[in-house]
Amino acid sequence: MKAGKVVEVRATSEKGGDFRLENPFSGEAYRASGIAGGKVRNIGLIIEADMRPGEQIRLTAR
């Protein structure tokens, strides 16, 4: 966090499956990277990605 705002989220999938997270960046733009970064989609205020075991995702505020 910086100045009370989330600036980065990292997650590693243990078993695989759907990664779902309410957008922690106050609806602002973010960048996705990591193995699962190319599979990210927005569904309303939800960030979602299909992940396999061991895949990582990193979301950073722009």
Backbone as CSV, one residue per row, in Angstrom:
resi,resn,N_x,N_y,N_z,CA_x,CA_y,CA_z,C_x,C_y,C_z
1,MET,0.841,-1.178,0.000,0.000,0.000,0.000,0.881,1.235,0.000
2,LYS,0.353,2.254,-0.640,1.048,3.531,-0.683,-0.007,4.618,-0.573
3,ALA,0.128,5.466,0.404,-0.842,6.540,0.645,-2.256,5.978,0.781
4,GLY,-2.370,4.805,1.411,-3.676,4.205,1.655,-4.294,3.494,0.470
5,LYS,-3.543,3.335,-0.634,-4.062,2.659,-1.821,-3.243,1.409,-2.118
6,VAL,-3.920,0.376,-2.601,-3.239,-0.851,-3.009,-2.460,-0.557,-4.285
7,VAL,-1.185,-0.953,-4.324,-0.369,-0.725,-5.517,0.037,-2.031,-6.196
8,GLU,-0.056,-3.167,-5.469,0.329,-4.443,-6.062,-0.364,-5.599,-5.349
9,VAL,-0.737,-6.608,-6.143,-1.290,-7.855,-5.612,-0.571,-8.988,-6.328
10,ARG,-0.097,-9.968,-5.565,0.536,-11.160,-6.138,-0.190,-12.390,-5.628
11,ALA,-0.345,-13.375,-6.510,-0.994,-14.622,-6.105,-0.343,-15.787,-6.837
12,THR,-0.250,-16.919,-6.151,0.243,-18.163,-6.738,-0.831,-19.217,-6.543
13,SER,-1.186,-19.896,-7.623,-2.207,-20.933,-7.550,-1.600,-22.225,-7.016
14,GLU,-2.219,-22.800,-6.011,-1.747,-24.074,-5.477,-2.372,-25.251,-6.212
15,LYS,-3.669,-25.156,-6.512,-4.379,-26.280,-7.121,-4.898,-25.993,-8.519
16,GLY,-4.830,-24.753,-8.961,-5.388,-24.391,-10.258,-6.865,-24.060,-10.127
17,GLY,-7.419,-23.472,-11.173,-8.830,-23.113,-11.170,-9.009,-21.625,-11.392
18,ASP,-10.194,-21.146,-11.074,-10.517,-19.738,-11.281,-9.940,-18.864,-10.179
19,PHE,-9.245,-17.813,-10.585,-8.776,-16.769,-9.680,-9.773,-15.633,-9.825
20,ARG,-10.382,-15.232,-8.730,-11.354,-14.137,-8.754,-11.023,-13.173,-7.624
21,LEU,-11.023,-11.883,-7.960,-10.673,-10.860,-6.987,-11.446,-9.592,-7.307
22,GLU,-12.062,-9.005,-6.288,-12.684,-7.701,-6.497,-11.562,-6.701,-6.740
23,ASN,-11.710,-5.875,-7.769,-10.660,-4.940,-8.155,-10.238,-4.084,-6.957
24,PRO,-8.996,-4.278,-6.456,-8.526,-3.529,-5.287,-7.967,-2.150,-5.639
25,PHE,-7.991,-1.803,-6.917,-7.403,-0.545,-7.372,-8.460,0.539,-7.563
26,SER,-9.542,0.456,-6.813,-10.630,1.442,-6.854,-11.177,1.629,-8.267
27,GLY,-11.211,0.543,-9.035,-11.749,0.600,-10.386,-10.824,1.248,-11.395
28,GLU,-9.630,1.641,-10.974,-8.680,2.286,-11.880,-7.926,1.242,-12.699
29,ALA,-7.168,1.714,-13.681,-6.408,0.830,-14.560,-5.317,0.097,-13.783
30,TYR,-5.016,-1.112,-14.233,-3.960,-1.918,-13.638,-3.275,-2.699,-14.748
31,ARG,-2.122,-3.268,-14.428,-1.392,-4.090,-15.385,-1.253,-5.483,-14.797
32,ALA,-1.474,-6.494,-15.623,-1.339,-7.885,-15.198,-0.075,-8.467,-15.819
33,SER,0.700,-9.203,-15.019,1.893,-9.864,-15.528,2.062,-11.193,-14.810
34,GLY,3.075,-11.934,-15.194,3.285,-13.265,-14.643,2.756,-14.295,-15.625
35,ILE,2.883,-15.546,-15.289,2.477,-16.620,-16.189,1.013,-16.488,-16.583
36,ALA,0.142,-16.181,-15.615,-1.295,-16.097,-15.890,-1.718,-14.701,-16.333
37,GLY,-0.791,-13.768,-16.438,-1.124,-12.386,-16.767,-1.862,-12.208,-18.079
38,GLY,-1.609,-13.071,-19.051,-2.269,-12.957,-20.348,-3.680,-13.508,-20.373
39,LYS,-4.122,-14.127,-19.290,-5.439,-14.757,-19.242,-6.434,-13.960,-18.404
40,VAL,-6.115,-12.730,-18.085,-6.941,-11.928,-17.185,-8.085,-11.269,-17.944
41,ARG,-9.261,-11.262,-17.321,-10.407,-10.562,-17.894,-11.152,-9.846,-16.768
42,ASN,-11.861,-8.807,-17.149,-12.659,-8.036,-16.191,-14.124,-8.385,-16.379
43,ILE,-14.782,-8.670,-15.284,-16.218,-8.920,-15.295,-16.805,-7.960,-14.273
44,GLY,-17.238,-6.802,-14.744,-17.692,-5.762,-13.823,-16.518,-5.301,-12.978
45,LEU,-16.667,-5.359,-11.672,-15.581,-4.970,-10.766,-14.714,-6.158,-10.353
46,ILE,-14.941,-7.314,-10.984,-14.198,-8.531,-10.645,-13.090,-8.769,-11.667
47,ILE,-11.900,-9.072,-11.173,-10.773,-9.478,-12.009,-10.747,-10.999,-11.953
48,GLU,-10.675,-11.646,-13.114,-10.733,-13.103,-13.154,-9.660,-13.644,-14.096
49,ALA,-9.110,-14.811,-13.740,-8.128,-15.483,-14.590,-8.226,-16.984,-14.366
50,ASP,-8.013,-17.754,-15.430,-7.915,-19.210,-15.317,-6.460,-19.531,-15.012
51,MET,-6.230,-20.265,-13.932,-4.854,-20.558,-13.532,-4.647,-22.051,-13.362
52,ARG,-3.438,-22.481,-13.664,-3.035,-23.868,-13.446,-2.171,-23.929,-12.191
53,PRO,-2.003,-25.112,-11.610,-1.173,-25.227,-10.414,0.222,-24.632,-10.639
54,GLY,0.660,-23.819,-9.693,1.984,-23.215,-9.747,2.061,-21.906,-10.521
55,GLU,1.015,-21.562,-11.272,1.043,-20.304,-12.017,0.963,-19.125,-11.059
56,GLN,1.584,-18.034,-11.482,1.589,-16.817,-10.671,0.977,-15.675,-11.463
57,ILE,0.416,-14.739,-10.731,-0.121,-13.533,-11.344,0.285,-12.347,-10.480
58,ARG,0.568,-11.247,-11.140,0.928,-10.015,-10.438,0.101,-8.894,-11.051
59,LEU,-0.624,-8.188,-10.221,-1.436,-7.057,-10.653,-0.845,-5.803,-10.031
60,THR,-0.577,-4.794,-10.852,-0.005,-3.550,-10.342,-0.820,-2.363,-10.835
61,ALA,-0.974,-1.376,-9.965,-1.692,-0.156,-10.324,-0.879,0.604,-11.356
62,ARG,-1.579,1.295,-12.236,-0.882,2.116,-13.244,-0.771,3.534,-12.790
